[in-house]
């Protein structure tokens, strides 16, 4: 089982939307069972999941201590991928969840305020020694700010090669528990999410191979 934490100290970066969409993309790609963990007290991910007609991906609510204590049990259920939607603040809870993750995604909208806010999250993830990927999210197509965000983030870490653009399909689908891959009116957004998941999946595979090699050397 591998664990992704989607983290940002700032609210409104699209963490919940990304968590739900990536979980569905992974499940549709045959990489399930996928379990979503809603660790955000606002419960937005839970509200989205409760509106779904499908039981996949699975969902549970857990604080960081409960999640840490339940990891062995979750593995025993045959879960292959765990995606955690974290609270929008630099708390002890966020630090603990980052510590449990194999990979941390940091979404950022292309705005000066969002880019400045990334610094504290990056510092936290770096202290924990975890690999991270920036995701430019909710971007306006062909906007100068989007290009500036790409340049700025790429100077501070690994940047996903896929930009997720602002389109109404995201908000419309999240209202009734779906994703843009499950509606027919937003093929461009669906392809962005699928491409993003393929990139993240490949990164997870490389991390898994590295961990296996290190384990063999220790043995």
C-alpha positions as semicolon CSV with decimal commas, in nm:
position;residue;x (nm);y (nm);z (nm)
1;X;0,000;0,000;0,000
2;X;0,120;0,350;-0,083
3;X;-0,001;0,672;0,076
4;X;-0,045;1,015;-0,081
5;X;-0,107;1,321;0,135
6;X;-0,252;1,627;-0,035
7;X;-0,132;1,917;0,175
8;X;-0,139;2,295;0,184
9;X;-0,147;2,537;0,472
10;X;-0,385;2,754;0,270
11;X;-0,751;2,683;0,212
12;X;-0,905;2,711;-0,132
13;X;-0,624;2,544;-0,324
14;X;-0,845;2,256;-0,441
15;X;-0,711;1,981;-0,215
16;X;-1,048;1,810;-0,176
17;X;-1,128;1,825;-0,547
18;X;-0,788;1,679;-0,634
19;X;-0,820;1,406;-0,372
20;X;-1,155;1,287;-0,504
21;X;-1,056;1,312;-0,869
22;X;-0,722;1,135;-0,829
23;X;-0,883;0,857;-0,627
24;X;-1,142;0,797;-0,898
25;X;-0,875;0,816;-1,170
26;X;-0,665;0,556;-0,988
27;X;-0,962;0,327;-0,938
28;X;-1,066;0,356;-1,304
29;X;-0,706;0,277;-1,405
30;X;-0,728;-0,054;-1,218
31;X;-0,501;0,055;-0,933
32;X;-0,753;0,003;-0,654
33;X;-0,883;-0,067;-0,404
34;X;-0,841;0,302;-0,320
35;X;-0,926;0,443;0,020
36;X;-0,983;0,815;0,075
37;X;-0,920;0,954;0,421
38;X;-1,100;1,275;0,513
39;X;-0,881;1,434;0,780
40;X;-1,020;1,784;0,724
41;X;-1,263;1,884;1,003
42;X;-1,479;2,065;0,745
43;X;-1,569;1,726;0,597
44;X;-1,605;1,844;0,236
45;X;-1,467;1,519;0,098
46;X;-1,716;1,321;0,306
47;X;-2,004;1,532;0,175
48;X;-1,890;1,466;-0,183
49;X;-1,856;1,091;-0,120
50;X;-2,199;1,070;0,046
51;X;-2,351;1,208;-0,274
52;X;-2,182;0,942;-0,493
53;X;-2,374;0,654;-0,645
54;X;-2,062;0,438;-0,650
55;X;-1,891;0,296;-0,343
56;X;-1,554;0,329;-0,513
57;X;-1,330;0,476;-0,402
58;X;-1,384;0,385;-0,039
59;X;-1,384;0,657;0,227
60;X;-1,312;0,686;0,597
61;X;-1,274;0,978;0,835
62;X;-0,974;0,977;1,066
63;X;-0,757;1,207;1,270
64;X;-0,381;1,164;1,247
65;X;-0,347;0,948;1,562
66;X;-0,631;0,720;1,452
67;X;-0,484;0,695;1,105
68;X;-0,141;0,601;1,235
69;X;-0,291;0,334;1,458
70;X;-0,504;0,196;1,175
71;X;-0,238;0,168;0,903
72;X;-0,172;-0,204;0,961
73;X;-0,544;-0,278;0,961
74;X;-0,592;-0,080;0,638
75;X;-0,314;-0,280;0,471
76;X;-0,484;-0,598;0,589
77;X;-0,798;-0,498;0,399
78;X;-0,602;-0,515;0,073
79;X;-0,603;-0,138;0,012
80;X;-0,344;-0,054;-0,254
81;X;-0,366;0,325;-0,244
82;X;-0,445;0,563;0,041
83;X;-0,514;0,929;-0,040
84;X;-0,546;1,170;0,253
85;X;-0,718;1,508;0,232
86;X;-0,552;1,716;0,503
87;X;-0,670;2,019;0,702
88;X;-0,581;2,364;0,560
89;X;-0,347;2,470;0,838
90;X;0,002;2,394;0,967
91;X;-0,102;2,182;1,263
92;X;0,041;1,884;1,445
93;X;-0,221;1,679;1,259
94;X;-0,082;1,784;0,922
95;X;0,274;1,710;1,035
96;X;0,176;1,360;1,150
97;X;-0,005;1,283;0,825
98;X;0,288;1,404;0,617
99;X;0,507;1,173;0,824
100;X;0,291;0,875;0,721
101;X;0,293;0,959;0,349
102;X;0,504;0,810;0,074
103;X;0,442;1,116;-0,144
104;X;0,305;1,464;-0,074
105;X;0,115;1,667;-0,334
106;X;0,110;2,043;-0,282
107;X;-0,159;2,211;-0,494
108;X;-0,123;2,581;-0,565
109;X;-0,338;2,821;-0,761
110;X;-0,142;3,061;-0,982
111;X;-0,171;3,365;-0,758
112;X;0,098;3,551;-0,562
113;X;-0,075;3,479;-0,230
114;X;-0,100;3,105;-0,300
115;X;0,260;3,083;-0,414
116;X;0,385;3,263;-0,103
117;X;0,179;3,030;0,115
118;X;0,354;2,724;-0,029
119;X;0,672;2,803;0,162
120;X;0,556;2,683;0,503
121;X;0,416;2,359;0,359
122;X;0,740;2,292;0,171
123;X;0,938;2,350;0,490
124;X;0,721;2,100;0,680
125;X;0,750;1,833;0,410
126;X;1,126;1,887;0,383
127;X;1,170;1,849;0,760
128;X;0,988;1,518;0,739
129;X;1,213;1,406;0,452
130;X;0,923;1,325;0,220
131;X;0,920;1,353;-0,161
132;X;0,679;1,617;-0,287
133;X;0,522;1,731;-0,611
134;X;0,374;2,074;-0,680
135;X;0,049;2,077;-0,880
136;X;-0,062;2,400;-1,049
137;X;-0,436;2,388;-0,993
138;X;-0,741;2,595;-1,088
139;X;-0,538;2,782;-1,349
140;X;-0,671;3,018;-1,614
141;X;-0,574;2,889;-1,961
142;X;-0,304;3,092;-2,139
143;X;-0,276;3,340;-1,851
144;X;0,053;3,511;-1,769
145;X;0,010;3,429;-1,400
146;X;-0,007;3,059;-1,483
147;X;0,328;3,074;-1,663
148;X;0,479;3,269;-1,375
149;X;0,353;3,009;-1,127
150;X;0,508;2,728;-1,328
151;X;0,842;2,907;-1,329
152;X;0,832;2,995;-0,959
153;X;0,733;2,649;-0,834
154;X;0,979;2,466;-1,058
155;X;1,262;2,652;-0,886
156;X;1,165;2,507;-0,547
157;X;1,091;2,143;-0,622
158;X;0,939;1,891;-0,858
159;X;0,649;2,030;-1,058
160;X;0,388;1,803;-1,216
161;X;0,401;1,846;-1,595
162;X;0,021;1,868;-1,608
163;X;-0,164;2,190;-1,524
164;X;-0,521;2,152;-1,399
165;X;-0,721;2,441;-1,543
166;X;-1,024;2,617;-1,404
167;X;-1,341;2,489;-1,569
168;X;-1,700;2,471;-1,448
169;X;-1,706;2,094;-1,484
170;X;-1,510;2,051;-1,161
171;X;-1,759;2,240;-0,948
172;X;-2,059;2,088;-1,125
173;X;-1,938;1,732;-1,083
174;X;-1,839;1,770;-0,717
175;X;-2,190;1,885;-0,625
176;X;-2,344;1,544;-0,689
177;X;-2,055;1,317;-0,598
178;X;-1,901;1,274;-0,941
179;X;-1,581;1,377;-1,114
180;X;-1,511;1,531;-1,452
181;X;-1,424;1,181;-1,577
182;X;-1,782;1,074;-1,502
183;X;-1,958;1,347;-1,697
184;X;-1,959;1,384;-2,073
185;X;-1,931;1,762;-2,101
186;X;-1,571;1,824;-1,994
187;X;-1,332;1,599;-2,184
188;X;-1,041;1,842;-2,151
189;X;-1,054;1,843;-1,771
190;X;-1,094;1,466;-1,766
191;X;-0,780;1,424;-1,975
192;X;-0,584;1,659;-1,748
193;X;-0,676;1,453;-1,441
194;X;-0,597;1,126;-1,617
195;X;-0,260;1,259;-1,733
196;X;-0,184;1,388;-1,384
197;X;-0,268;1,051;-1,233
198;X;-0,047;0,867;-1,484
199;X;0,243;1,093;-1,389
200;X;0,183;1,046;-1,013
201;X;0,140;0,670;-1,057
202;X;0,474;0,647;-1,236
203;X;0,638;0,847;-0,956
204;X;0,488;0,614;-0,694
205;X;0,618;0,314;-0,886
206;X;0,971;0,456;-0,882
207;X;0,946;0,528;-0,511
208;X;0,829;0,172;-0,453
209;X;1,122;0,031;-0,648
210;X;1,366;0,245;-0,450
211;X;1,217;0,131;-0,120
212;X;1,241;-0,234;-0,229
213;X;1,605;-0,193;-0,329
214;X;1,690;-0,026;0,002
215;X;1,510;-0,303;0,190
216;X;1,707;-0,569;0,004
217;X;2,035;-0,397;0,084
218;X;1,948;-0,380;0,454
219;X;1,850;-0,748;0,456
